[in-house]
């Protein structure tokens, strides 16, 4: 997307550094904003591992363990023992990554990067999740993993069959047994349509909820920046507005990261409910 001077498109949609790879446009600035939280998480993990202690844990270890135990309790409440070795680390990692990737924009700093207009330029930190490609990638990953666990829990036959026998059942709608053979095909077909619509809805709603909130946050920052150009008193009005919005946005970032991780847990429960409810064991 070309961004010229005076473009009305807010900076949230601008990508100052792009490259072409196999005919596709790669937003290199987004790649940097994605790798920054990954590197931070890796460093934090290494530090916690090196300083790991049962007798006198450090503040970072206590914080990480507390957050992990909280997410683990949500998983146990939702899924019981099912997937307790896999789902908590996944939800924990999703929360931390989304939080850090979204929090970047709240740091009043800039990074020097190449510009498509030539040379280098200082670019303010932006939220990686404010680029629709990042939430979509996260959504595809989570939905794909959910289908994997659904197949693992129900088996191929059970997984495929669930698209036809749910959510409408003969017992649920009270269809007599003697009539059921004549309407079963219609019910199965309708179930299939509903399930496909449900899966498409998950794939759209999960990333778009995150992107919408992060994009709206960036738009507000853009508008606050415009206040600073409004005459003599503009900068005086911009400073308190900017401080307030950064504080408020911190809460938004935490909530959205938590909601994304929580939905990953809930969707996993919905996809595997038949198996772990009937057997109640770990797989």
N, C-alpha and C positions, 0 to 999 in steps of 0.2 A: 504494500500500500504506500503510495507516494505521499510524503508529507512536506509540503512547501511552506515557505514563510507565510505567516498570517493564517495558517490553516485553522479553521474553526473546530477541527477535531481536537478534543482535549488530549493532554499529554499521556493519558492512560492508554490511548490507542496508538501512540506514536512509537516507532521502533527505529532509533537512530542508527543502529548497526544491524545490517542484514547481509546474508551471504546466500548464494545460490548453490544447491547441492542436488545433483541428479534431477535438475529441472524444478526443484522445489525451493521456495524461499524459506530460509532458516532465520528466525529472529535470534540473533546471537546475544542481544542484551537479555532476553528472557532466559537463555541458557545460563548466563552468568548468575542471574537472580535465582535460578534453580540450584546451581551448584554451591552457592554461598551457604544456604541452610544445611545442605548435605555435608559440607566440610565442617561446619560448626557442630553438627550432630556427631560426626566421626571423632572430632577432637574431644568433645564432651564424653563420649563413650570410652575413649582411650584413657582420659583423665580419671574417670570413675573407676575403670578397671584397675589402673595402677594404684590408686589410693583406696581400693576396696578394703573395708574393715568391718568386722562384726562387733568389735569392742567399742571403737570410737569412730563411727562413720562421719564423714564430712558433710557440709551443708548441701553440696550438689548431690551426693549419694542419697541423703535423706529425702531431698525433693524428688529425685527420680524414683526412688522406691515407693514413696507415698503416692505419686501419680500412677505408677504401674499397678500398685495394689488397688487403687480406686477403680481403674479401668478393668482390672482382673475381677473385682467384685461385681461390676456391671455384667461382665461376660458370664460369670457363674449364675447370677440372677436370671439371665436371659436364656443361657444354653445349658445350665447345669455343668456337668463335667465334660460335655462334648466340646472338643476343640480347645480345651483350656491351655494346651501347650502351644497352640499356634495363634489363635484369635487375639489374646491379650497383647502379645508383642506386635502384631499387625496394627491393631487399633492404637496402641501406644505410639508406634512409629508414625502412623498417619497424623495423629494429633500434633506431635512435635514438629513434623515437617510442615504441615499446613500452617501451624502457628508461626513458625519462624519465617516461612516464605511469604506470609501475609504481613508480618510485623515489620519487614524490611522497610516498607514505605513510611513507617512511623519514625524512622531514624532520620533526623535532620542532617543528612550527609549526602555526598555525591561521589560518583566513581568515574574515573577517566577511562574512556573507551573510544575505539575508532568510530568515525562518523561516515555515513554514506555520502556526505557532502565534501569529504576530504579532510585529512588531518584527524585530530582528536578533539573531543569535547567532554566537559564535565556534565554528567547526567545524574540527576537526583535518584536516590534509591526508589525503586518501585516494587510493588508486590508481584511476585511471580504468578500468584493466583489471580491477578488482575488481567492476565493474558488468558483468553478462553481456552487455549490449547492445553494449558497445565491442568485446570480442573477436569477437562475432558479426558486427558490421559489418566488422571487419578481415578475418575469414574469408570473408565474402561477396565483399568486394573482391578478395581474392587468388584465390579460386576462379573468380570471373568473369573475371579477367585471364588466368588459366591457360587457360580455355576459349577466350578470344579468341586467344591465341597458338597454341593447338591448331588452330583453324580457319585461322589465317594460315599455319601450317606445312603442314597436310594438305589444305586446301581443304574446302569444304562437303561434297562427296561422301566424301572420305577421312575427315573428322571423323565424319560420321554412320555411315559404314561401320565405323569402329573399334569402335562399340558392338555390332556383330554378329559381327565376325571375330576379336575378341580377348576374353579371353586364350586360349581354347581353339581350336586350329587342327587341320585334318585331319592335317598332318604331325606335330604335337605329340602327338597321341593314337594315331597310326598306323592311321587308318581307311582301308581299301582304297578306291581310286578308284571301283570299281564299286558300292560300298555308299554312298559319300558322298552322292549325290543324294537318297537315301531318309532320311538322318539329318541332312542339312544344316540343315533348318528347325528341328529340335529343338536342334541345337548353337547356331544363331544366336539362338534364343529364350533359351537358357540363358546365353549370353554377354551378352545384353542385360540380363538380370536381375542378373548378376554385376557388370556395369559400373555399373548404377544404384546397386547396393548400395555399390560402391566410392566413387562420387562422394558419396553421402550420408554415408558414413563419413568421408571427407575433410572435408566441411562441418561435421560434428559434432566430430570429433577435433581439428582444427586450433584452433578457438577455445576448446573446452572444456578442452584441456590448459592453455592460458594462464589462463583464468578460474579453473580449479580450484586452480592453484598460488597465484594472487593472493588468492583468497578464503580459502584455508587460512592464508595468511600473515596476513591481517586477523583471522581467528579467533584465532590465537595471540596477536596484539597485544591483542585484547579480553580474553583470559584472563589475560595478564600484567597488564593494568590492574586486573583483579579481585583479583590478589594484593596490590596496593597498599592495598586496603580491608580486608585480613585482619589486624586487630589492630595491636599496637604494632610488630611486626617486619615487617609487610607491605611498607611502603615500602622498607625495607632490602633485602628480597629482590627487590622489583620492579625496582630500579635495575640491578643486574648482569644480571638476566634480560632486561631491555629492551635494554641495550647489546649483549648477546650476540646477541639475535634480530635486531636491526637490522643487525649485521655479517653474520650468516648470510643474512638476507633479501637483502642486496645481491648476494651470489653467486647466489641463486635468480633474482633479477631479470635479471641478466646472462645466465644460462643460458637462461631462458625467452625472452628477446628474441632470442638467437642461434638457438635451436631454431625459433622461428617463422619467422625470416628464412631459415634453412637449408631448412626444409620447403617454403617458397615456391619456392626454387631447385630442389629435388628434384622437386616436383610439376610444375614447368614442364618439366623434363627428361623425365619420364614421359609428359607430354602431347604432346611434340614429338619424341620419340626417333626415330620412323620417318624423319621428314623430314631432320633435321640429321645423322643417322647415315649416311643414304644419299647425301646430297649433300655434307655436311661444309662447307658454306659459310654465309655470313651472309645473313640475310633482312631 
